[in-house]
Amino acid sequence: MARWGMVFSLARCIGCNACVVACKTENELPDSIFFTRTFVEEVGTFPEVSRAYVPTLCNHCEDAPCEKACPSGATYTREDGIVMVDQDRCIGCSACAVACPYDARSMIEQPKENRGLFGGAKAPAADPETPDRWRAGTVVKCDFCSRRVDQGLSPACVAVCPTEARIFGDLDDAESAPSRLIRTRNGAQPLPEKNTRPKVFYIDY
Amino acid sequence: MSDAATADFREIGSGHWVRSHCQQCFNACGIRVEVVDGNPVRIRGDEDDPNTRGHLCARGLAGLAKFYDPHRIRTPLIRTNPEKGRRVDPKFREASWDEALDLVADKLRAIHADNPNKLIASLWPYEKYVQSSAWGTAFGTAKTGFSFSGVSNQCANPNHFVGMITHGALVEFPDLEHCRYLILLGSEYGFGANQSFVRAARELADAREDGLKLVVVDPRLSVAAGKADEWLPIKPATDLAFLLGFIHVLVHEDKSYDAAWLRDGTNAPYLLGPDRNFMNDPETGKPLVFDETAGRARPFDDPDLGRPALEGTFKVDGVDCVPAFQHLIDETRDNTPEWAETVCDIPAATIRRLAGEFAAAASVGATVTIDGTEYPLRPACLLSYRGLQAHTNGTLAMMAQETVMVLMGALGVPGGLIAKSMDSRRFGGPPELMSKGADGIVRPHATGWHLYTKFSYPPKSLELRDYGPLACDMGHLVPLTMLEPEKYGFDYTPEMLLIYHSNPFTNAGHHDVVARALKQLDLVVSINIYLDESTDYADVVLPESTYLERFNLINWTYDMRGLQVGQPVVDPRHDTRDGMDILIELADRAGFLFGDDGFNAALNRTLGLSAPHALSLERKYSYAEVLDLQARCHSGGERDLAWYQEHGNNLTPVAPDEKYRMYRDARLPLYFNSIKAAGDELQRNLKEHRIAERHRLEIDTSPYRGIPFWQPSPVHGADEFDFYVISYKSYMTTYGDTATNPLLMALSERDPHLMKVVINAHTAKQKGLRDGDVVWVESLYARERGVIGLTEGIHPETAAISGGFGRFTRHPVADGKGTLQNAHLPIDLAHTGMLGGTMETVARVRLVRARGRDARAH
C-alpha cells in the first residue's frame, strides 16, 4: 500500500492558478470553496523586489488534528494516508476547522441551489455520478483527488500544472519522485512545530 | 466513487473523452473533454500532445463556462432601434439564418460591384486568421485580416516584421534546452501571456532549475520579473535606449561579438556609400566588401575573397565608404550607458555589467554537436515582446534586440533564438529552408503574410499601409481615416464593417473616434458568441459556435511537424454555426465563392492545397470538408480529418537540422538594408505624389534607417499628466474575451492587482494616495474609474492596469470589473509607429481621488 504525499517546488511555481481551476472543476466546488490556493507575497522594497508564490492544500497529516477533533468519526485516514471526510457522518460542528493549523477545511454554507457558474443559470451537473457531492452544512477539504488516485492518476492539480511544480507520489517508496526531492533538496513540512507530520513538503528549488 | 480499478484517463467520470485543442488563445494546446449524456463536463490537457504533455492553463481548464454561458447568442439577430450608441439597446429581433445572411450578402454584392474596399473585413479568429483573411482577399478589399481596431494594441507587431527580415521568424523562441542566460524585455515568456505558455512554462522552469540566469526588464514587477534573478524597472517605452547602451558596451567598450560570424554569416562587411546604401559591383550588381588581404573591394561572394574588413573607412572608385559594422560603431558612439541611464532609468553600471555577463554567456566560438552536425553554441538570448515593442519606437527597439543577437551569432543556433517560420508547417506541410536574394541576404517565408505594401495613390488601405509599406498592421488607424477619408487621400468612403472575433472598443484606443466611426457605417455585421460593447453598434449579429462546437486544424508549434485538431465535442447547443462556415455561406450568397479569384481558390493558395486534394472552384464545401482536404493533402492522402478527430494530433519534433540554421548559407542582416530601401522608396513616392502639400500629411520617414537609433515616444514629455499608464496581459485573460468567464473572474478578483490601478507605494505616499482609494484615471481622451493598488514592484512614475478588464458590456460577469487602459490611447499618426505598424500603448494620465458617491467602490 502506498503512502501518498506531495512536494511543492517554490522555485517552479509561478502562481498561474491552473491548479486552482483544475481543482474547482474536478471537484465541482461551490464559488467560495477552494481546496487548493496559491498565496502571493511581495518581498523586498523597490527596486530590490521579488515575488513568492506559495501553493497550499490539505497536508494530509499523519497525525491529523482534524481527525482527532472530529466527534462523529466523519474524518478518517485511508490506508494509503489520504485524509478523507465522510459527508454522511459529518455533523458540521467545525471542530476540525478549528483544529486544523493550516486553514485547510471549509464549511459548505451555500444551499446547493445557489451553486453554478452563472448563479441561477447553472451548468449541468459536471458529474452525474455524484449529484450530491457537496452537502450544505458539512466541513470539507482536499482528498488528493482520491477518485483519480484510485484510477492510478495523479490529483488534477498535479496533472495540469504547467511548470510541474507539484510532484505527487508514494512517500514509502524511497525512489519515488517526491521521496527523492524531499531527501536531496531538504523538503520541509509546513509548521513542523505543530507536530502534525504533514505529507506535503516544500522545496526551495 | 468509481468502480474503475484500472488507470485510464477516460474513466474518471462515466463519460467518453473527446480530443480537441483549446482555442481560448492562439496556442492550440491539446485538450480532452469528458462528455456525459451529451454534456461536456470536464476539460483536461491531452497528455498525447507532445507540446504541452497534458498540462493546461487556467483559461483552458475553465473553458466550459463559455459553452454553458446563458448569455450566448442563440440565433441570428437584426437591429430594430436605429439609434446607435454606448449602452443604447439595439433592440435586436431574432431572425432566421436565411434572412440575416441574405441581408448581409445583398450589401456585400452591391459593394463588390462598386468598390470592394468599401468593406472593412475585420477578421481575427486567431487560430485561423490566415484562412479568414483569405475571405477578404477573395472579396477584394484592401483591409482584411486582424481587426478594425487592429492588433496594433494587443500584439508585438515589430516582432513579426523585424524577426522575419532578420532570420525568417514570425515569432522567436529561446532554445531553452541550451540557453543559460535569458533577458526578457517586456515579455512574460514562460510565465503567463505570450506564445506557447504551457510548454514554455515547463521548459523555463527546467532551465532555471538547471542554472539559467533570468533577467527581466519591465516597468512592472511582472510574474516573470517577480521570479527572475534580477528585475530592472525601466521607464516605459525606453527599452530602445537600454539596448542602444547595451550595444555600445558590446561594440565600443568590450568589443564582444562574433567577428568571424559577422564576416561570413551577415552583411556586416558590406560596404555602405555616402547614401547609406550598399556599394554594388558595377559588373555583377552584387554588394561589395573590402578585401583586407587583397587591399581592394570585391563582391561579397567572390571565390577569391580574402578577409573582408569589418572596420575602417575606404575609398572605392573615388567614393568614401564604410563596412556596415563600422557604420554601426559610428552610429552608436554617443549611446553610452551613462546616456542610456538618463533616458531609461537603468543605472549605467548595471547596463555595463549585464552586457558583459550576456556576452560571456554567449560563449563566442563554442560549438555543440547534435546528431552528428556541429553548430555554434550561443546560450544567451534577448527576447522581447509587447512591452518593448508596442510603442512608436518599438520597431527600432526590436531592431536593436536583433542587432545584439546578430552581433553574438545567436540566431537560429543552439542556445539562441529559434525562428518560427511562416512556411507551410502551420498547415501540415514540411519545414522549408529559407531562400536568399542575389545580395546573399536571407529572404523569409511569408505564406499568408503581408510583408510589403506597394505604394499607391490614392491610397487603398484604410490603415494607411500605402504610406507605411513595412507596417505589420495599423488597424487602429481605420476608425480615424474612415471618418475623414479625403484628408488622407482616399477616393472612397467605407460603408460596411464585418467583425469576426474582435471587439474594437476593448482593443482600440480613444472611444469617441471608434464610436463615431462605427455609427457612420451603413452596415455593421458581427460574427460573435456574445453581445459585447461593439455589437451595440451592429445591425446584424450572426451567432458563432464556441470552440467546443467547431473544427480547426493547425500546427502552432515552432519545432514540430504535423497537425492538431480542434473539433466539436458535442453538437452546437444553439442555432449557431462555425464562423468559417458563415464566411463560406456569405461568399456563396454574395457570389465570390467560385472561380479563379473566389474564396475556394484563395483557400487553396493559403493552405497550399493541390490536386487531387484541392478545393474544386465550382463546388461549395463545409469548413470540415476543407479541413479534410487539408489533412489529406499534407499527408499525401494518408490521413483524413476523421483520423485527427480520433487521434488528436500527429505532432512530432523536427530534426535538428530542420530547427537550427534554417537560413543555411544566407546572410543575416546586421544592417537592415531592406528597411532603408523601403524608406527611400517611400520618400520618393510621397514627394512625387506631393502627399505633404496635398493633404498636409507629414509622414515621418526618418526611422527607415539600417541601424537602430534613439527616438523618443511622444509620451516622453512633461505635462500635467504625471503617470505613464501601461497595460499588461495577465495569466487569467486573453484580451477581453475571458472576462465573461465566471471561474476566471472569481480568481482575477482575488488577485491583489488585476482589478486595480497599481502604483508604487512610495509615489503614492508623496501624492497622498492610499491602497483602495477610488480614483479617476484622467487623460486627454478618457476619464475612467479605478481603485488604487500599491506595490513596491513598479517604476515610480508608472501606473499599471491589466488588459482584459474594464468592460462595459451587458454581460453581467464582465461588466464594470476592473479598469480599461486603452481608452486613454489616442488614435492618431503622432502616436503610431508607421515603420513596423505600432500603436503607442503607453498613455499619460493623472490619478485624481474620487469624491462623494463616486468614491464608493464598484
Interface residues (C-beta under 8 A of the other chain):
Chain A: S9 A11 R12 I14 G15 C16 N17 A18 V20 V21 A22 K24 T25 E26 D31 V40 E42 G44 T45 F46 P47 V49 S50 R51 L117 F118 A121 A123 P124 A125 A126 D127 P128 E129 S146 R147 R148 D150 Q151 G152 L153 A156 A159 V160 C161 P162 T163 E164 A165 Y205
Chain B: M1 S2 A4 A5 T6 A7 D8 F9 E11 I12 G13 S14 V36 D37 N39 V41 R42 I43 R44 G45 T52 G54 H55 L56 C57 A58 G60 L61 A62 L64 A65 Y68 D69 P70 H71 F191 G192 F197 V198 A201 R202 L204 A205 R208 E209 L221 V223 G226 K227 A228 W231 L232 P233 Y731 M732 P742 L743 L744 A746 L747 D751 P752 N760 A761 H762 T791 E792 G793 I794 P796 V813
